[in-house]
Amino acid sequence: MQEPFHDEIAGTTRGQRLSDTYKEVRERALRLPKFGSSAGSENEDVQNITSWLAEQVSTVVKKVARDTPDGQPLKGLIDGLKKKYSVPGVPWDVLLPTGSGTFEGYVGWGGGCAASADGRRAGSPVASDFGAAPTPLDKPAIPQSFDIYKSLKCWDMRSINVGFSNGAEVGLKIDENFKESDMVTFLKNYADQNGIGGNILTITCASPDTFANAQRNPEQYDLIRVRTGGWSEFFIAFFTAHQKHQERRLYYHTT
């Protein structure tokens, strides 16, 4: 890490010393409450920012798709399709609801993004779909686990559950010791919308040791599959950046 406008002539040692301030700022950012964690669900600022941003996204999509002034390209295209395919008594229409999905793009898209205020470095992957951001890829993959019920309150807001009606996928990761009975209870609470948000849910079950061993001895773990941004993939078939992303996604547990 170095200053934004570092003079290479000054030398590596001086550059590292001058970057200490930025390193400290980043460490403080990494310690802040994060969306998708227990602390994030209890932090008013995190929740307000999330709700505001989700509302802005869904509002913009609606304006572009439905309320765009005449003369705009999408407006003209939709109006043309309506005229072409509508028949008397059966009007044709198309809906473009808001959704959030990355598929495998969370690595590539992050490569073109500058650093963000949560401590993510420039060029690092972003979160998958509407899930919580992973821990930094330039740091060791130290597992972080949070209460599943408290954490999913982060997504329990109308601007997400309704505003993102085309899907706001939340990818959860649980350890292999997560009890089956606890999972049944959790899924019932999720289905009943009992204080748990998100309108699409995916779950990957694997322990940190499984991920580590699969990278060292892939032929012994060729059946391990994980949820990525929209489908299930064989873990050993991933490129390294995707494997590291999976390792650093947050774990969730019950109390």
C-alpha positions in Angstrom: 0.0 0.0 0.0 1.2 3.5 -0.8 0.1 7.1 -1.0 -2.2 7.9 -4.0 0.5 10.2 -5.5 3.8 8.4 -4.5 7.0 9.5 -6.1 8.9 6.3 -7.0 12.2 8.3 -6.9 11.7 8.7 -3.1 12.4 5.0 -2.7 10.5 2.0 -1.2 11.3 2.6 2.4 10.1 6.2 2.4 7.0 5.3 0.5 6.1 2.6 3.0 6.6 5.0 5.9 4.4 7.7 4.3 1.7 5.1 3.7 1.3 4.3 7.4 -1.6 6.8 7.7 -3.5 5.0 5.0 -2.8 1.6 6.5 -4.2 2.8 9.8 -7.3 4.3 8.1 -7.8 1.0 6.4 -7.5 -1.1 9.6 -10.1 1.2 11.2 -12.4 0.7 8.2 -12.1 -3.1 8.5 -13.1 -2.9 12.1 -16.3 -1.0 11.4 -19.7 -2.8 11.5 -20.5 -4.4 8.2 -23.7 -5.1 6.3 -24.6 -8.8 6.6 -23.1 -9.2 10.1 -24.7 -9.2 13.5 -23.1 -5.8 14.3 -24.3 -4.4 11.0 -27.9 -5.3 11.7 -27.7 -3.4 15.0 -26.0 -0.4 13.5 -28.4 2.4 12.5 -26.0 4.0 10.0 -25.5 0.7 8.2 -29.2 0.0 8.0 -30.1 3.5 6.9 -27.4 3.6 4.1 -28.5 0.1 2.9 -32.2 1.1 2.8 -31.4 4.4 1.1 -29.2 2.8 -1.6 -31.6 0.0 -2.3 -34.5 2.5 -2.7 -32.4 4.6 -5.0 -31.5 1.6 -7.3 -35.1 0.3 -7.5 -36.4 3.9 -8.1 -34.0 4.5 -11.0 -34.8 1.2 -12.6 -38.5 1.9 -12.5 -38.0 5.4 -13.9 -35.9 4.1 -16.8 -38.2 1.1 -17.6 -41.6 2.7 -16.9 -41.5 6.4 -16.4 -38.9 7.5 -19.0 -39.8 10.6 -21.0 -40.6 10.1 -24.6 -37.6 10.0 -26.9 -35.5 7.9 -24.7 -34.2 4.7 -26.3 -35.7 2.2 -23.9 -39.0 4.0 -23.8 -39.2 3.9 -27.6 -38.3 0.3 -27.7 -41.0 -0.8 -25.2 -43.6 1.3 -26.9 -42.8 -0.2 -30.2 -43.0 -3.7 -28.8 -46.4 -2.9 -27.3 -47.8 -1.7 -30.6 -46.3 -4.7 -32.5 -47.6 -7.5 -30.2 -50.8 -6.1 -28.6 -54.0 -7.4 -30.0 -57.6 -6.1 -29.3 -58.5 -7.1 -25.8 -55.1 -8.5 -25.0 -52.6 -5.7 -24.5 -48.9 -6.7 -24.6 -46.5 -5.4 -21.9 -43.1 -6.1 -20.4 -42.0 -5.7 -16.9 -38.4 -5.0 -15.9 -38.3 -5.4 -12.1 -35.1 -4.7 -10.1 -32.9 -7.6 -9.1 -29.3 -8.1 -7.9 -27.1 -10.9 -9.4 -23.4 -11.1 -10.1 -22.9 -14.6 -11.4 -19.1 -15.0 -11.6 -18.6 -11.3 -12.2 -17.8 -10.4 -8.6 -14.1 -11.0 -9.3 -13.8 -9.3 -12.7 -16.0 -6.3 -11.8 -14.0 -5.7 -8.7 -10.9 -5.6 -10.8 -12.0 -2.4 -12.3 -13.3 -0.8 -9.1 -11.3 1.6 -6.9 -10.9 1.1 -3.2 -14.1 1.3 -1.1 -14.8 2.7 2.3 -15.2 -0.7 4.0 -11.5 -1.4 3.7 -11.6 -3.2 0.4 -8.5 -2.5 -1.7 -8.6 -1.3 -5.3 -9.0 -4.2 -7.8 -10.3 -6.6 -5.1 -13.4 -8.7 -5.7 -16.8 -7.3 -4.6 -19.6 -9.2 -2.8 -21.4 -11.9 -4.7 -25.0 -11.1 -5.5 -26.6 -9.3 -2.6 -24.5 -11.1 0.0 -22.1 -9.7 2.6 -18.7 -8.7 1.4 -15.9 -11.2 2.0 -12.9 -10.5 4.2 -9.9 -9.0 2.3 -8.1 -11.3 -0.2 -4.8 -9.8 0.8 -5.2 -11.0 4.3 -5.2 -14.6 5.7 -8.5 -16.5 5.4 -9.4 -16.3 9.0 -13.1 -17.6 9.4 -15.6 -15.0 10.8 -18.9 -16.4 12.0 -22.0 -14.4 12.9 -25.5 -15.2 14.4 -27.7 -16.1 11.4 -30.9 -14.7 12.8 -29.3 -11.3 13.8 -27.4 -11.0 10.6 -30.3 -11.6 8.3 -32.1 -8.7 9.8 -29.8 -6.6 7.6 -31.9 -7.7 4.6 -35.3 -7.4 6.4 -36.4 -4.1 4.8 -39.1 -3.3 2.2 -36.6 -1.6 -0.1 -35.0 -5.0 -0.6 -37.7 -7.6 -0.1 -40.2 -5.8 -2.3 -38.0 -3.2 -4.2 -35.8 -6.0 -5.6 -38.7 -8.1 -6.7 -36.6 -9.8 -9.4 -34.4 -11.3 -6.7 -31.9 -10.2 -4.1 -30.0 -13.4 -3.6 -28.3 -13.8 -0.2 -25.6 -16.5 -0.2 -25.0 -18.0 3.2 -22.1 -20.2 4.3 -22.4 -22.6 7.2 -19.9 -25.0 8.9 -20.3 -28.7 8.5 -21.2 -29.0 12.2 -24.4 -26.9 11.7 -27.2 -29.1 13.1 -29.9 -30.3 10.7 -32.6 -29.5 13.3 -31.3 -25.9 13.5 -31.4 -25.7 9.7 -35.0 -26.9 9.6 -36.0 -24.3 12.2 -34.1 -21.6 10.4 -35.7 -22.4 7.0 -39.2 -22.3 8.6 -38.5 -18.9 10.1 -37.2 -17.7 6.7 -40.2 -19.0 4.9 -42.5 -17.3 7.4 -40.6 -14.0 7.1 -40.1 -14.1 10.8 -37.8 -11.1 11.1 -35.4 -12.5 8.4 -34.9 -10.7 5.2 -33.8 -11.5 1.7 -36.2 -12.9 -1.0 -33.8 -15.5 -2.4 -31.6 -17.7 -0.2 -28.7 -20.0 -1.1 -26.6 -22.0 1.3 -23.1 -23.5 1.0 -22.0 -26.0 3.7 -18.3 -26.5 4.1 -15.7 -26.1 6.9 -12.5 -24.1 6.5 -10.5 -27.3 6.6 -12.5 -28.6 3.6 -11.7 -25.6 1.5 -8.0 -25.7 2.5 -7.6 -29.4 1.9 -9.4 -29.2 -1.5 -6.9 -26.7 -2.7 -4.0 -28.9 -1.6 -5.5 -32.3 -2.8 -8.1 -31.4 -5.4 -8.5 -35.0 -6.7 -9.8 -36.0 -3.2 -12.4 -33.3 -3.1 -13.7 -33.4 -6.7 -17.4 -33.6 -5.6 -17.4 -30.5 -3.4 -19.7 -27.9 -4.9 -20.4 -24.4 -3.6 -22.9 -21.7 -4.5 -21.5 -18.9 -6.5 -23.3 -15.9 -8.1 -26.2 -17.8 -9.5 -25.4 -21.5 -9.7 -23.5 -24.4 -8.0 -19.9 -25.0 -9.1 -17.3 -27.6 -8.3 -14.9 -25.9 -5.9 -11.7 -27.4 -7.4 -12.7 -26.1 -10.8 -12.6 -22.5 -9.7 -9.8 -20.1 -10.6 -7.7 -19.2 -7.5 -9.4 -15.8 -7.0 -12.8 -17.5 -6.8 -11.5 -20.1 -4.3 -10.1 -17.3 -2.1 -13.4 -15.5 -2.3 -15.3 -18.5 -1.2 -12.8 -19.0 1.7 -13.3 -15.5 2.9 -17.1 -15.3 2.8 -18.7 -15.0 6.2 -19.9 -18.0 8.1 -23.2 -18.0 10.0 -24.3 -20.0 13.0 -27.1 -20.4 15.5 -26.7 -19.6 19.2 
